[in-house]
Amino acid sequence: KTIHLILILILASVKGMGWGDLGVLGQPSKETPNLDAMATQGMLLPNFYTANPLCSPSRAALLTGRLPIRNGFYTTNAHARNAYTPQEIVGGISKDEILLPQMLKKKGYASKIIGKWHLGHRPQYLPLENGFEEWFGAPNCHFGPYDSSNRPNIPVYNNSEMVGRYYEEFVIDRKTGESNLTEIYLMEGLDFIYRQTMAQRPFFLYWAPDATHAPVYASKHFLGRSQRGRYGDAVMELDYSVGQILSWLQTLSIANNTFVFFTSDNGAALMSGINGGSNGPFLCGKETTFEGGMREPAIAWWPGHIKEGTVSFQLANVMDLFTTSLSLAGLSPPDDRILDGLDLTPVFLSYSHKLKDRPIFYYRGNELMAVRLGQYKAHYWTWSNSVEELKQGINFCPGQDVPGVTTHTQTQHTLQPLVFHLGQDPGEKFPISVLTKEYQDVLLRISPIVEHHKRTLIAGVPQLNMCDLAVMNWAPAGCEKLDKCLKAPASDPWKCDWSH
Amino acid sequence: KTIHLILILILASVKGMGWGDLGVLGQPSKETPNLDAMATQGMLLPNFYTANPLCSPSRAALLTGRLPIRNGFYTTNAHARNAYTPQEIVGGISKDEILLPQMLKKKGYASKIIGKWHLGHRPQYLPLENGFEEWFGAPNCHFGPYDSSNRPNIPVYNNSEMVGRYYEEFVIDRKTGESNLTEIYLMEGLDFIYRQTMAQRPFFLYWAPDATHAPVYASKHFLGRSQRGRYGDAVMELDYSVGQILSWLQTLSIANNTFVFFTSDNGAALMSGINGGSNGPFLCGKETTFEGGMREPAIAWWPGHIKEGTVSFQLANVMDLFTTSLSLAGLSPPDDRILDGLDLTPVFLSYSHKLKDRPIFYYRGNELMAVRLGQYKAHYWTWSNSVEELKQGINFCPGQDVPGVTTHTQTQHTLQPLVFHLGQDPGEKFPISVLTKEYQDVLLRISPIVEHHKRTLIAGVPQLNMCDLAVMNWAPAGCEKLDKCLKAPASDPWKCDWSH
């Protein structure tokens, strides 16, 4: 009576890939026939959220099932600042956290992460120290190229040892945008699935390519194919790759016992201008707690189990994937800590399942900026980005200006939150008048939830406060075999400066 | 060897229904499973345009195959003003124009319009005087209720005689939003299709319901069903109706020889705030020549002929439907006048058809505001709406503000047009620098097209200049039978005031 369950979690991790980048979610360029087909064969979740408008905290939330404020992926260096894991960061994922692959191991799952890790790059923080059996990819973003004296290029790991560096062994041509990295990540994924299938082992694949993150790249075959330049080309290649993975599952006859989920780790970075993605009808983008920063494309696929072509309006988020994955694997969640995820199994398996009433919390750093409950969202703080940044041309909401909402200073509304009906007003443009009964009713429902959340919150030790040039990827494990070790400067830590 | 061709043209005419209102085009509320399925079974055209950011001129363009500046559906009372046919308008569709049903008659087609006509309400301008054999619907928008002394309620016609008036015999409850009008329009459509099928006659159905136009209404069964209030309810009912029509064609076994096209006549009216539709990622809405005002949802459906689930990036517009319909009916277009439509048959029948290079002209009243060619759009004039209107709370671009683009005065850029790459920047937020070679190349291609267009343009006699309370729907044909005739005031014409 053992159910042989195989689980794939594709977290697109395609930083910069926004809600509006999927054809099925309204991208005019229609670059995603495979993802659109995935939605047609599975379930679309238009009300799906990440845990933070930035990459590292979102990924930490996915793998721990807990908000960044609990798992430590935030900063207290300043109020309400986004923080992540550049290579000068000292911190990483705390040993006190339990990660999804650690749990799945109890049921014999083989876990692999392919692509960007982003939960800390110092040795103790790496994937193989935190439950994954295999890894192919990099600990940080593929920024660069660097000159190797002031700053090393980011290493690419195969399991516990580096096999080269970006811009060196793993070429990304900044000028043409050509790189075969997504191709490599796809092959790594197909190979892993094949090996586990042959070994009849349940597996967890965390496929997290980063092609749509700046600097954007695509394989030669995809360059110039889309309607919107390099970014669209990268989307097309990722879409193609997802199609290859799904079709591989069919070929291996394991589609019916493989749960696949597609999502992204934050909204499109609108500050990237014409080289960035789209957040569809939503306000602003990455770095903000408006819908454009945190609403994500989301598709669940599980042939024979999830009804074809369905849509669920359930409010859901990446932390639910932790709890749901445990449930699918037949595991109970850890009972010694507060988890923020729901088990979505009933949503996936019964289209007619009644929606569960639950809040969505929008954090920016150490501040709870907003809360959604049902169709309503209450903003307790608003901020796009500072006037100083604006003067430098940095704008998280280009072309958008909702007076009193897209504020350029951190603006407190805790005494009288801004409230929007996201069904009628997904773009957060028309605050509901405080004089209405509707407004009062909403606050009566949301206020106790906020109060309870704050009262019971045990904030984790902030991991993203300290920076140090000495901790950068100078000499990753395996560098000596390749003669790629670099000399680190003396340690000289400082409080990282998080400007927005 | 005669091909028995049956043609349905569903022009949604759902004023206010924007590009982003279809599930398949990104509406988070996903209210359109039938239209989404129509796209899955047919072809989606993400680059489809109306001829004007307002209803009457767009409809005149559809039925004549000619730009409003040619067919007379514009005003010269002031520069670059939107005009339409309220019931005080004196003008209407010129007898010099040839309408689609007049052409189709030559091949024996029975033509019916169901819903809003909007090409003039005085007797000589009505549908049965202009090629249609049947009509069920109203000549003007369903504004009201009026008191019948200062202003009559809009009549509903069955063919050449009125059968009642809105808010009187045809109830629209302004408070609850309940009305069974869409239901009636659906039944009228199914009945017409049935009768022509039984009679083995080719037919042209122009199904033009107006439920999503303010004041928004829906049938009892649909009220309260959507995620976004009454507007979403109305969209759901229209979607349901389209599904019923398509399924009826299958039932009658005529789907394979029925070409169905779905589109809208202008972008969503964003000034309607939370009660309006969505233009997805596009800038501004109805009344403007930004993409939000004129890019329309568009689906072509013709089982067995149009390849399932295809997307064509061909630049196309409503005037193409005139030329294409003639082609499908085996007719040559009139050769005594300039037509603005292309024959899209090759696009529909061959997915791999090479895109035809052709411009899209964006007019506001008597001014050519912008031109699109390929991925590039050049704005020669920009205007959202006046500062005076803004002060009254009228805003065609709420929450959007692109400096120098969404201007509040009519701003001329003819010497140095604003140029956007709509593939990379569908939201028209990032003008291409005039210093680039890209900019110069674009202008070199677009300028001669604009010059040629202006040089060869023969503007029609403007039909939308004069207003007169005496011409309102006081005593439409058939009123005496119903005892519904009202007394008209003495004629006292004035130049209509078009404020935007």
Interface residues (C-beta under 8 A of the other chain):
Chain A: G20 G23 V24 L25 G26 Q27 P28 S29 K30 T40 L44 P46 N47 S226 Q227 R228 G229 Y231 G232 G273 I274 N275 S278 G280 P281 L283 R295 V311 F313 Q375 P398 G399 Q400 D401 V402 V405 H421 L422 G423 Q424 D425 P426 G427 E428 K429 F430
Chain B: G20 G23 V24 L25 G26 Q27 P28 S29 K30 T40 L44 P46 N47 S226 Q227 R228 G229 Y231 G232 G273 I274 N275 S278 G280 P281 L283 R295 V311 F313 Q375 P398 G399 Q400 D401 V402 V405 H421 L422 G423 Q424 D425 P426 G427 E428 K429 F430
